[in-house]
Amino acid sequence: MGGEHDRMTAAEAASVLGWWIEAGVDVAVQEAPRAWLADGDARAPAPAEPQVVEAPQAELPQNLDAFRSWLNETPSLPLARSGIRRVLPVGAAEAEVMLLTDMPSADDAADSQAIGGPSWQLTKRMLAAIGFAPEQAYVASLSCVLSPGSRLSQKDLDECAAIARRHIELARPKRLLLLGDGPSRALLGKTLMAARGHVHKVEGVRTVATFHPRQLLTRSSDKALAWRDLLLLMEEEV
């Protein structure tokens, strides 16, 4: 799954083990069998996906490089205004997984990426736990505008959703992990708690929603739930 990254150093292995333990995984196998090859999610039927209202996207760029430049320059992003700082995506097209997060924080902006500071350290451990190096992830924000204390209106969410769908279409990731309530509401039409625990499809990409690492740092009890979401993301489709 990870190519050259399959050979972890002792420090990397310890980091992964630490994430598993914090997530409440202290045994090598589950006590109860799981139908890994069964059709769909055996625990509960997946809810119907929301109807997507197509937004006019004629003005959005048609390739990833142009799109990223557009994110950096356009004045038409929700909450954008003159002089405001933007936190741009990091990663390459066709990544193993795309992480789409809530709006960036000051920590994220300080590191010039969509997930920064202690949250990024935890994110790297989460990626390693499912077999990926940070370089195998494409990391972006639902809105790249740094606007602490601001809230996205429903109109803003709809506009961000249209932009994010084009972003996903151009980035072509193999999997999509939505981190936080904002991306879940924008792309799935559900709160995070209603959306997590199920597999969704966004622009044809296998999608799972889970907690933002910022929340996991303050609510360790949610790490076990996040671990289940990561396992769900990695299940093979049949």
ABEGO torsion letter per residue (X at the ends): XAEAAABBBAAAAAAAAAAAAAAGBABABBABBBBAABBEBAABBBBBBBBBBBBBAAABBABAAAAAAAAAABAABBGBBBGBBBBBBBEBBGBABBBBBBBBBAAAAAAGBABBEAAAAAAAAAAAAAGBBAAABBBBBABABBBBGBBBBAAAAAAAAAAAAAAAAAAGBABBBBBEAAAAAAAAGBBAAAABGBBBBBGGBBBBBBBBAAAAAABAAAAAAAAAAAAAAABBBX
